[in-house]
């Protein structure tokens, strides 16, 4: 008979946190997952899936944050460069006009 156990989000969080914290005490990540899965009463594959899903969501959120910061920085730099180009364009026009207005010798 195939019965499904439902684990609370707190149990899932704790199990994943244990895998991350105790991973160094085992020869491999899989060994840590197997040991912790036995202790909480789930299959190692279930715990591996939880870990993978949690890491994926953390990477996605941190990556998007970094991308947003980078985008803001590039937009700020773009505005500054446009301002500098406008100043240089006006200065060039001013000196060109001054050159034309100068009396020949």
MMTF fields as JSON, N, C-alpha, C and O atoms, coordinates in Angstrom:
{
  "mmtfVersion": "1.0.0",
  "mmtfProducer": "UNKNOWN",
  "numBonds": 419,
  "numAtoms": 420,
  "numGroups": 105,
  "numChains": 1,
  "numModels": 1,
  "chainsPerModel": [1],
  "groupsPerChain": [105],
  "chainIdList": ["A"],
  "bondAtomList": [4, 2, 8, 6, 12, 10, 16, 14, 20, 18, 24, 22, 28, 26, 32, 30, 36, 34, 40, 38, 44, 42, 48, 46, 52, 50, 56, 54, 60, 58, 64, 62, 68, 66, 72, 70, 76, 74, 80, 78, 84, 82, 88, 86, 92, 90, 96, 94, 100, 98, 104, 102, 108, 106, 112, 110, 116, 114, 120, 118, 124, 122, 128, 126, 132, 130, 136, 134, 140, 138, 144, 142, 148, 146, 152, 150, 156, 154, 160, 158, 164, 162, 168, 166, 172, 170, 176, 174, 180, 178, 184, 182, 188, 186, 192, 190, 196, 194, 200, 198, 204, 202, 208, 206, 212, 210, 216, 214, 220, 218, 224, 222, 228, 226, 232, 230, 236, 234, 240, 238, 244, 242, 248, 246, 252, 250, 256, 254, 260, 258, 264, 262, 268, 266, 272, 270, 276, 274, 280, 278, 284, 282, 288, 286, 292, 290, 296, 294, 300, 298, 304, 302, 308, 306, 312, 310, 316, 314, 320, 318, 324, 322, 328, 326, 332, 330, 336, 334, 340, 338, 344, 342, 348, 346, 352, 350, 356, 354, 360, 358, 364, 362, 368, 366, 372, 370, 376, 374, 380, 378, 384, 382, 388, 386, 392, 390, 396, 394, 400, 398, 404, 402, 408, 406, 412, 410, 416, 414],
  "bondOrderList": [1, 1, 1, 1, 1, 1, 1, 1, 1, 1, 1, 1, 1, 1, 1, 1, 1, 1, 1, 1, 1, 1, 1, 1, 1, 1, 1, 1, 1, 1, 1, 1, 1, 1, 1, 1, 1, 1, 1, 1, 1, 1, 1, 1, 1, 1, 1, 1, 1, 1, 1, 1, 1, 1, 1, 1, 1, 1, 1, 1, 1, 1, 1, 1, 1, 1, 1, 1, 1, 1, 1, 1, 1, 1, 1, 1, 1, 1, 1, 1, 1, 1, 1, 1, 1, 1, 1, 1, 1, 1, 1, 1, 1, 1, 1, 1, 1, 1, 1, 1, 1, 1, 1, 1],
  "groupList": [{"groupName": "UNK", "atomNameList": ["N", "CA", "C", "O"], "elementList": ["N", "C", "C", "O"], "formalChargeList": [0, 0, 0, 0], "bondAtomList": [1, 0, 2, 1, 3, 2], "bondOrderList": [1, 1, 2], "singleLetterCode": "X", "chemCompType": "L-PEPTIDE LINKING"}],
  "groupTypeList": [0, 0, 0, 0, 0, 0, 0, 0, 0, 0, 0, 0, 0, 0, 0, 0, 0, 0, 0, 0, 0, 0, 0, 0, 0, 0, 0, 0, 0, 0, 0, 0, 0, 0, 0, 0, 0, 0, 0, 0, 0, 0, 0, 0, 0, 0, 0, 0, 0, 0, 0, 0, 0, 0, 0, 0, 0, 0, 0, 0, 0, 0, 0, 0, 0, 0, 0, 0, 0, 0, 0, 0, 0, 0, 0, 0, 0, 0, 0, 0, 0, 0, 0, 0, 0, 0, 0, 0, 0, 0, 0, 0, 0, 0, 0, 0, 0, 0, 0, 0, 0, 0, 0, 0, 0],
  "groupIdList": [1, 2, 3, 4, 5, 6, 7, 8, 9, 10, 11, 12, 13, 14, 15, 16, 17, 18, 19, 20, 21, 22, 23, 24, 25, 26, 27, 28, 29, 30, 31, 32, 33, 34, 35, 36, 37, 38, 39, 40, 41, 42, 43, 44, 45, 46, 47, 48, 49, 50, 51, 52, 53, 54, 55, 56, 57, 58, 59, 60, 61, 62, 63, 64, 65, 66, 67, 68, 69, 70, 71, 72, 73, 74, 75, 76, 77, 78, 79, 80, 81, 82, 83, 84, 85, 86, 87, 88, 89, 90, 91, 92, 93, 94, 95, 96, 97, 98, 99, 100, 101, 102, 103, 104, 105],
  "secStructList": [7, 7, 7, 7, 7, 7, 7, 7, 2, 2, 2, 2, 2, 2, 2, 2, 2, 2, 2, 2, 2, 2, 4, 4, 4, 1, 1, 1, 2, 2, 2, 2, 2, 2, 2, 2, 2, 2, 2, 2, 6, 1, 7, 2, 2, 2, 2, 2, 2, 2, 2, 2, 2, 2, 2, 2, 2, 2, 2, 2, 2, 2, 2, 2, 2, 2, 2, 2, 2, 2, 2, 2, 2, 2, 2, 2, 2, 2, 2, 2, 2, 2, 2, 2, 2, 2, 2, 2, 2, 2, 2, 2, 2, 2, 2, 2, 2, 2, 2, 2, 2, 1, 7, 7, 7],
  "xCoordList": [0.841, 0.0, 0.889, 1.84, 0.569, 1.381, 0.727, -0.284, 1.292, 0.742, 1.723, 2.939, 1.166, 2.007, 2.018, 0.978, 3.21, 3.348, 3.492, 4.201, 2.851, 2.993, 3.841, 3.551, 4.875, 5.756, 5.471, 5.234, 5.495, 5.226, 6.39, 7.511, 6.132, 7.215, 8.358, 9.515, 8.03, 9.077, 10.023, 11.236, 9.46, 10.282, 11.163, 12.342, 10.596, 11.377, 12.525, 13.66, 12.224, 13.259, 14.38, 15.56, 13.992, 14.992, 15.859, 17.076, 15.245, 15.993, 16.988, 18.139, 16.548, 17.439, 18.564, 19.716, 18.231, 19.249, 20.279, 21.475, 19.813, 20.734, 21.676, 22.861, 21.148, 21.998, 23.093, 24.257, 22.739, 23.717, 24.748, 25.947, 24.265, 25.161, 26.093, 27.261, 25.605, 26.382, 27.034, 27.604, 26.958, 27.519, 29.024, 29.532, 29.728, 31.17, 31.574, 32.718, 30.664, 30.975, 30.86, 31.195, 30.39, 30.201, 31.097, 31.486, 31.422, 32.307, 31.693, 32.416, 30.354, 29.701, 28.367, 27.859, 27.823, 26.506, 25.439, 24.544, 25.543, 24.561, 24.6, 23.55, 25.779, 25.896, 25.197, 24.524, 25.358, 24.684, 23.17, 22.431, 22.715, 21.281, 20.709, 19.649, 21.401, 20.916, 20.818, 19.833, 21.831, 21.839, 20.705, 20.008, 20.528, 19.502, 18.108, 17.177, 17.956, 16.657, 16.21, 15.033, 17.145, 16.807, 16.324, 15.398, 16.94, 16.589, 15.204, 14.492, 14.81, 13.502, 12.397, 11.218, 12.773, 11.769, 11.266, 10.129, 12.09, 11.703, 12.74, 13.764, 12.475, 13.441, 14.536, 14.3, 15.73, 16.826, 16.513, 16.909, 15.817, 15.475, 14.552, 14.68, 13.626, 12.727, 13.526, 13.316, 14.444, 15.262, 16.17, 16.392, 16.698, 17.528, 16.716, 17.206, 15.47, 14.603, 14.305, 14.307, 14.051, 13.804, 15.028, 14.907, 16.199, 17.44, 17.652, 17.99, 17.446, 17.647, 16.678, 17.068, 15.421, 14.406, 14.743, 14.617, 15.166, 15.514, 16.712, 16.7, 17.75, 18.925, 18.59, 19.11, 17.729, 17.323, 16.598, 16.839, 15.708, 14.96, 15.868, 15.693, 16.838, 17.771, 18.68, 18.954, 19.152, 20.007, 19.248, 19.787, 18.007, 17.212, 16.964, 17.072, 16.634, 16.351, 17.607, 17.569, 18.707, 19.933, 20.456, 20.975, 20.332, 20.763, 19.969, 20.548, 18.664, 17.848, 18.147, 18.102, 18.451, 18.803, 20.087, 20.181, 21.052, 22.311, 22.1, 22.692, 21.262, 20.964, 20.276, 20.569, 19.359, 18.662, 19.625, 19.557, 20.532, 21.516, 22.43, 22.754, 22.834, 23.705, 22.995, 23.601, 21.717, 20.94, 20.834, 21.006, 20.553, 20.477, 21.808, 21.843, 22.909, 24.225, 24.492, 24.999, 24.16, 24.381, 23.499, 23.948, 22.254, 21.375, 21.921, 21.886, 22.429, 23.004, 24.222, 24.377, 25.078, 26.263, 25.882, 26.53, 24.842, 24.358, 23.889, 24.214, 23.13, 22.669, 23.849, 23.861, 24.85, 26.025, 26.772, 27.212, 26.911, 27.606, 26.83, 27.431, 25.522, 24.708, 24.87, 24.98, 24.884, 25.084, 26.45, 26.563, 27.474, 28.833, 28.919, 29.557, 28.288, 28.295, 27.595, 28.057, 26.506, 25.776, 26.649, 26.681, 27.346, 28.24, 29.349, 29.649, 29.95, 31.009, 30.498, 31.195, 29.294, 28.703, 28.49, 28.799, 27.967, 27.733, 29.053, 29.157, 30.062, 31.362, 31.984, 32.557, 31.873, 32.425, 31.717, 32.36, 30.398, 29.643, 30.049, 30.182, 30.246, 30.635, 31.991, 32.142, 32.979, 34.306, 34.336, 35.107, 33.53, 33.465, 32.901, 33.397, 31.856, 31.265, 32.262, 32.364, 32.99, 33.995, 35.094, 35.595, 35.457, 36.475, 35.989, 36.765, 34.691, 34.131, 34.012, 34.167, 33.738, 33.562, 34.903, 34.916, 35.996, 37.307, 37.724, 37.502, 38.32, 38.784, 40.061, 40.972, 40.125, 41.358, 42.499, 42.251, 43.704, 44.868, 45.352, 46.324],
  "yCoordList": [-1.181, 0.0, 1.248, 1.343, 2.189, 3.388, 4.547, 5.085, 4.927, 6.053, 7.212, 7.023, 8.41, 9.607, 10.244, 10.388, 10.625, 11.38, 12.842, 13.178, 13.676, 15.118, 15.678, 15.459, 16.392, 17.008, 18.495, 19.122, 19.046, 20.475, 21.281, 20.779, 22.512, 23.358, 23.541, 23.68, 23.542, 23.694, 22.498, 22.659, 21.287, 20.079, 20.106, 19.758, 20.516, 20.595, 21.586, 21.289, 22.767, 23.792, 23.287, 23.451, 22.663, 22.176, 21.089, 21.078, 20.187, 19.103, 19.658, 19.223, 20.605, 21.203, 21.958, 21.889, 22.683, 23.424, 22.467, 22.759, 21.323, 20.326, 19.788, 19.578, 19.567, 19.081, 20.094, 19.723, 21.35, 22.397, 22.521, 22.622, 22.511, 22.709, 21.518, 21.712, 20.296, 19.11, 18.438, 17.354, 19.051, 18.474, 18.224, 17.237, 19.084, 18.938, 17.766, 17.315, 17.263, 16.158, 14.793, 13.773, 14.771, 13.517, 13.519, 14.582, 12.336, 12.278, 12.867, 13.31, 12.873, 13.447, 14.045, 13.802, 14.825, 15.426, 14.336, 14.415, 13.334, 12.248, 11.503, 11.113, 11.299, 10.631, 11.451, 10.894, 12.764, 13.632, 13.548, 13.474, 13.559, 13.484, 12.163, 12.149, 11.053, 9.741, 9.682, 9.183, 10.188, 10.159, 11.0, 10.555, 12.181, 13.084, 12.595, 12.721, 12.042, 11.512, 10.384, 10.301, 9.511, 8.432, 8.999, 8.463, 10.061, 10.647, 11.295, 11.226, 11.929, 12.594, 11.703, 12.04, 10.559, 9.599, 9.795, 9.437, 10.354, 10.473, 9.746, 9.293, 9.641, 8.983, 9.969, 11.177, 9.462, 10.361, 11.148, 12.307, 10.536, 11.234, 12.421, 13.47, 12.253, 13.352, 14.526, 15.677, 14.219, 15.274, 15.927, 17.137, 15.131, 15.695, 16.67, 17.735, 16.298, 17.173, 18.473, 19.553, 18.36, 19.568, 20.477, 21.688, 19.888, 20.67, 21.365, 22.547, 20.606, 21.164, 22.312, 23.345, 22.134, 23.171, 24.417, 25.535, 24.235, 25.375, 26.126, 27.356, 25.4, 26.052, 26.784, 27.87, 26.199, 26.841, 28.141, 29.13, 28.15, 29.376, 30.434, 31.622, 30.023, 30.99, 31.578, 32.778, 30.752, 31.252, 32.196, 33.212, 31.865, 32.717, 34.071, 35.1, 34.084, 35.362, 36.195, 37.406, 35.59, 36.353, 36.814, 37.925, 35.991, 36.373, 37.523, 38.431, 37.533, 38.622, 39.913, 40.996, 39.804, 40.991, 41.594, 42.809, 40.769, 41.258, 41.863, 42.89, 41.229, 41.753, 43.103, 44.001, 43.253, 44.534, 45.623, 46.741, 45.311, 46.306, 46.693, 47.866, 45.702, 45.963, 46.832, 47.737, 46.558, 47.346, 48.794, 49.711, 49.008, 50.374, 51.097, 52.269, 50.388, 50.994, 51.385, 52.476, 50.518, 50.822, 51.97, 52.804, 52.03, 53.139, 54.462, 55.474, 54.458, 55.662, 56.116, 57.301, 55.162, 55.465, 55.997, 56.91, 55.439, 55.885, 57.34, 58.132, 57.701, 59.089, 60.045, 61.114, 59.65, 60.505, 60.702, 61.81, 59.645, 59.761, 60.625, 61.383, 60.521, 61.374, 62.84, 63.705, 63.119, 64.491, 65.013, 66.141, 64.203, 64.615, 64.853, 65.811, 64.0, 64.189, 65.482, 66.184, 65.803, 67.043, 68.265, 69.225, 68.221, 69.322, 69.475, 70.59, 68.37, 68.427, 68.927, 69.672, 68.526, 68.98, 70.498, 71.189, 71.006, 72.451, 73.219, 74.292, 72.67, 73.331, 73.371, 74.386, 72.29, 72.245, 73.262, 73.948, 73.358, 74.324, 75.752, 76.605, 76.016, 77.342, 77.73, 78.832, 76.834, 77.162, 77.227, 78.003, 76.445, 76.52, 77.875, 78.505, 78.316, 79.617, 80.728, 81.691, 80.604, 81.61, 81.656, 82.732, 80.534, 80.473, 81.181, 81.865, 81.017, 81.671, 83.177, 83.939, 83.616, 85.031, 85.766, 86.997, 85.07, 85.676, 86.426, 85.954, 87.578, 88.362, 87.762, 87.403, 87.655, 87.133, 88.142, 89.346, 87.682, 88.569, 89.03, 89.782],
  "zCoordList": [0.0, 0.0, 0.0, 0.775, -0.868, -1.037, -0.292, -0.744, 0.832, 1.593, 1.528, 1.512, 1.491, 1.451, 2.821, 3.464, 3.264, 4.5, 4.126, 3.177, 4.837, 4.632, 5.766, 6.942, 5.401, 6.385, 6.425, 5.393, 7.61, 7.759, 7.183, 7.098, 6.792, 6.266, 7.263, 6.866, 8.569, 9.58, 9.576, 9.707, 9.425, 9.385, 8.144, 8.207, 7.024, 5.787, 5.924, 5.549, 6.465, 6.642, 7.531, 7.221, 8.652, 9.602, 8.965, 9.149, 8.227, 7.593, 6.571, 6.521, 5.769, 4.762, 5.451, 5.023, 6.525, 7.265, 7.87, 7.872, 8.381, 8.922, 7.854, 8.111, 6.658, 5.563, 5.279, 5.128, 5.206, 4.892, 6.016, 5.76, 7.268, 8.404, 8.624, 8.961, 8.442, 8.786, 7.583, 7.712, 6.45, 5.233, 5.37, 4.838, 6.06, 6.228, 7.1, 7.03, 7.92, 8.823, 8.149, 8.751, 6.905, 6.176, 4.938, 4.454, 4.429, 3.259, 1.991, 1.099, 1.908, 0.731, 1.139, 2.234, 0.238, 0.498, 0.61, 1.451, -0.233, -0.215, 1.119, 1.63, 1.688, 2.983, 4.068, 4.935, 4.017, 4.981, 4.806, 5.788, 3.567, 3.294, 3.802, 4.427, 3.539, 3.993, 5.517, 6.062, 6.193, 7.652, 8.24, 9.153, 7.732, 8.26, 7.893, 8.689, 6.704, 6.279, 7.205, 7.557, 7.602, 8.538, 9.875, 10.484, 10.315, 11.614, 11.612, 12.614, 10.489, 10.474, 9.921, 10.026, 9.329, 8.885, 7.468, 7.158, 6.612, 5.203, 4.358, 4.87, 3.088, 2.21, 1.841, 1.799, 1.575, 1.178, -0.095, -0.22, -1.026, -2.272, -1.998, -2.629, -1.057, -0.699, -0.134, -0.517, 0.78, 1.386, 0.346, 0.39, -0.591, -1.653, -2.501, -2.875, -2.801, -3.597, -2.844, -3.435, -1.551, -0.749, -0.779, -0.963, -0.598, -0.592, -1.93, -1.993, -2.991, -4.331, -4.59, -5.133, -4.205, -4.414, -3.602, -4.102, -2.363, -1.508, -2.066, -2.118, -2.487, -3.051, -4.34, -4.593, -5.151, -6.402, -6.157, -6.848, -5.178, -4.894, -4.281, -4.55, -3.461, -2.88, -3.943, -3.927, -4.866, -5.943, -6.857, -7.297, -7.142, -8.029, -7.39, -8.057, -6.107, -5.47, -5.304, -5.525, -4.925, -4.784, -6.129, -6.24, -7.146, -8.485, -9.022, -9.618, -8.841, -9.344, -8.593, -9.176, -7.308, -6.535, -7.085, -7.26, -7.351, -7.89, -9.277, -9.607, -10.081, -11.408, -11.325, -12.115, -10.372, -10.215, -9.797, -10.309, -8.863, -8.434, -9.595, -9.783, -10.358, -11.505, -12.544, -13.118, -12.782, -13.729, -13.27, -14.073, -11.991, -11.466, -11.628, -12.002, -11.344, -11.48, -12.927, -13.188, -13.86, -15.28, -15.754, -16.541, -15.293, -15.67, -15.142, -15.843, -13.903, -13.311, -14.12, -14.416, -14.469, -15.263, -16.637, -17.149, -17.235, -18.537, -18.469, -19.354, -17.431, -17.266, -17.141, -17.752, -16.336, -16.155, -17.479, -17.785, -18.248, -19.53, -20.518, -21.279, -20.514, -21.397, -21.017, -21.886, -19.702, -19.243, -19.676, -20.156, -19.51, -19.895, -21.399, -21.837, -22.187, -23.645, -24.034, -24.933, -23.384, -23.68, -23.365, -24.134, -22.243, -21.872, -22.921, -23.345, -23.335, -24.332, -25.678, -26.367, -26.055, -27.317, -27.287, -28.257, -26.181, -26.059, -26.046, -26.642, -25.366, -25.318, -26.717, -27.114, -27.448, -28.802, -29.695, -30.489, -29.564, -30.365, -29.996, -30.874, -28.705, -28.251, -28.839, -29.366, -28.753, -29.248, -30.769, -31.332, -31.435, -32.898, -33.315, -34.25, -32.61, -32.914, -32.615, -33.375, -31.525, -31.173, -32.239, -32.562, -32.767, -33.817, -35.078, -35.745, -35.411, -36.599, -36.399, -37.353, -35.167, -34.876, -34.742, -34.739, -34.635, -34.447, -35.712, -36.827, -35.527, -36.667, -37.236, -36.49, -38.541, -39.14, -39.013, -38.949, -38.975, -38.845, -40.17, -40.245]
}
